[in-house]
Amino acid sequence: MQARRGRGALIVLAVVLSSITKNGARGACEQPFAPRRRHRHAERKLTIRRADYAGHAIGKRVDDEVVVVDRHRHRLGVPLELVVFDAAGKSVEAVSDERADFGFFAVDPKRGETIAFTAPYVLIEGFYLVRDASPIRANADVDHPHNRVAVGKGSAYDLFLTRELRAAQIVRAPTSPTVVQAFLEQTLEVAAGVRQQLEADAAKTGGLRLLDERFMVIRQAMGVAKSRGERAAGTLREFVEEMKRSGFVAQALERHRIAGASVAPLE
């Protein structure tokens, strides 16, 4: 794990969980951690990914959100550590194993075996990328035996396409940001990923195009290990709904000019 300052438009969503204990009690309202008290969970850890595009403002450092986190941290008297991973799967594992307390994830049934998800706070589009000369013109053209599809290992796209593709071969790049690199170096037929990231890579490389329709919608949410208990999960769910209801998520997307993502409906 690598600790560093926060990146991302929605990182402030983690603040409320910095007070949740092993059994789900909210320190801010019921039993705050004393600043000098030693406790296994006295320091909350949040996992984020360096490559979270729509969820975290295309990797930009967002100091105003870090300031908000710090204010809440001081109010609670509990430190908050931001733990950065280069792949979604590593982030999921850290929370599932309780090496970190909570994080931002795409909702997926496989991850749901160990992670208690909130409702999504944002919806993100997944697209296919091909070469200009490719005969692939529509999503239906992808799932054929002669096609190889690059995905980020352990990403939401990897999990989804592993279930959905019946004939095409999946080729796993080490991380989502290296998908297009693997696609080019291995002369693969298709790359799959977040629309914004694929568009940025296509603009830098040239000779590439996105297909006209998305193949999936990522339901980006927050999550906590199921082993933390229902009360912890319920508190996090309530917080995410409040962030949507207050307009914070919409304002964050607008402030950081995030295209291809929308605020998820209230639940």
N, C-alpha and C positions, 0 to 999 in steps of 0.2 A: 504494500500500500504506500501511497505517496501523498502526504498532506501538503496542501497549499491553499492560498486564499481562494475565496469563492469565485466561480464564473457562472454567470447566467441570470437571465431575466426573472426566473421563477424560484430562485434559491431561497427567498424569504419564506416560502411555504414551509420550510423545515422548522421554523422557530418554535412553534407550539409543541412539537414533539421533543424538544430539548428538555422538557420537564417530565417526560413520561418514564416511570420506573419499570422494573422488571414485571410487576403485576399490573401495570397500566395506570397507576395513580398519577394525577396531574399535579406536579409540584406547584405550579403557578396559582392553583386555586385551593389546594388542600394541605399539602405538606411540602413546602419548598425545601430544596437542599440547602443546608447551611453552607456558606462559602468555604469553611475550613473542614467540613466533615468529609472524611474519607469514605467513599462508597463505590462499589463496583461500577455503577452506572452514573457516577457524578459528572462524568464528561460525556456528553452526547456526541455521537459521530454520525455524520450525514455523508452518504456516498453520492458522487456525481461523476459524469463522464466528460472527458475533455471534448468529445465529439458530439455532444448533444446539441443538434442544430436548432430545431424549432423550440425545444424545451428550454434551451439555455443560450439564446441569442447568438448562435453561430460562434460559440467559443470565446466571445469577447469578455474581457474583465468588466464587471458591472459594479463599480464601487458603491453606488447608492444602495444597492441591495445588501452589500456586505455591511454597510453602516447600520441598516435596519436590523440585521441579524445580531450585530454587536450590541445594539441597544437592548434588545430582548434578552440577550445573554446576560448582560449586566443586571437587568431587572430581576432575572431569575436567580442570579448568583451561581450560575452553572456555566462552565466553558463549553463552547461548541467547536468541534474539530471538523473541517471539511476534508473528506478523503476522496481523492481523485483517481479514477481508473480509466484505462484506455479502451475498455471493452465492456459492454453491457453485462455479459455473462459473469464477469469478475465482480461487478457491483452487486448483482443478484446473490452470488455466493457469499459475499461479505455480510450482507444483511441476513441471509438465511442462517448463517453460522454464528450470528450475533457478534461478529467482529466489528460491525457497524450497526447503528440503531435503526436507521431508516434511509430511504433514498427515492430517487425518481426513476420510474420504470415504465416500459410499455406493458400493458396488461396482456397476459398470455396464460392459457390453461396450464402449461408445463410449469411456469414460474409460480402459478397459483397453488402448487402443491406445498410450497413452503412460505410463500409471501401472502400476507393479507393486504389486498389492494384497496385503495380508495376508489371512488368513481373517477373517471378521467377528468383532468382539468383542461386538456387541450387535445385536439384531433389533428394528426399529422398524416400527410399523404405519402404512400410508398409507390414508386414508379420503376419501370424498367428502362435501361439505357442500352442502346445498340449503336453500331457504326452506321454512318450515312448510307453505305452501300448494302447494308443487311437486307435480306428479303423479309425480315420480320417487320410487320406493319401494325399488328394488333396484339393484345395480350394473349389471345387464343393461339397465336402462332408460336408462343414460347415453349409450351409443354410438349416437346417432341424429342425423340431419342437422340437426335444429332445435336441438340442444343445443350450447352453448359452454362449454368447461371452462377455468377459470382455473388456471394453474400458475405457479410461480416459474421464471423464465427460467434454463435450464441446470441446474435441480435434477434429482435422481434421478427425480422424478415426471414432469417434462417429458420426459426421455429415455425413460422407460418408456412413457408414454402416447403419445408420438410414434410408437412402434413398434406399440402395441396397438390404439389407437382407429382405426377405419376410416371412420366417418361423422361423428362429432362434431368440432367445430372447437376447436382449442386456442388459447387466448388467454394470452399470456405476460406476467405482471406482472414488473416489474423485479427483484424479489427475493421469496423465499418469505414473509417477514413482511408483504408488501403484497398477497398473493393475495386475502384476503377484502375488502380495500379495493377492489381492482379488480373483484371479483365484485359488490360492492354498487354502486359508482359506474357501472359499465357495464351493470348489470342483466343479468348473465350467469346462466345456468341452474345451473351447478355450479362448486364450488371444490374443488381437490384439494390434499392436503398431509398433513403430520404430524398424527396424531390430536390430540396435546396442544395444538398451536397452534390448530387449528380449533376445538376445544372451548373454549379460552380466548376466542377471538374471538366465538364464538357466544354465550357467557355475557355478554360485554360488549354485544353488539348486540341480542340478542333476536330472536325470530321465525325462527330458523335451527335446523336439525337435521342430525345426521350420519346417513348411511345405516347400516344395521345390521351390515354386514360390511366388512372391509377389502378394498381392491382390489389391494394388493400388500404385500410385506414388504421393507423396506429392510435390506440387509445392510451395516451400518456397519463400516468397517474403517479401517486406516491404509494409507498409500500413499507410495511413493517413485518418482521418475522412473525409467523403465526404463533410461535412459542411465547411471544410477549403477551398474548392474551387478547380477548375481545375488547376489553376496555381501552387498551392502547389503540387498537385498530379503529374503534368507534370514534375516539377523540380525533384521530387523524382524518377520518372521513368527514367529520363535522367541520374541521378547519378548512379542508379543500373546498367544500361547498360554500363556505363563507367567503373564501378568496374569489370564487367565481361570482357569487352574488354581489359582492362589493364593487366589482368592476376591475379589481386588481389585475387579474389574468389578462383581460382585454387590453388594459392600459399598457401592460408589459409587452404584449405582442406588438402593439402600435408603436410604443416608444422605441423598440429595437428593430422595427420595420421587418417583422417576420412574415414572409409570404408563404402561402401553401399550408397554413395552420389556422385553426379556428378554435374558439372557446367551446368546450364541451357543454352540452345542456345541463341544467341543474337536475339533480336527482334527489 
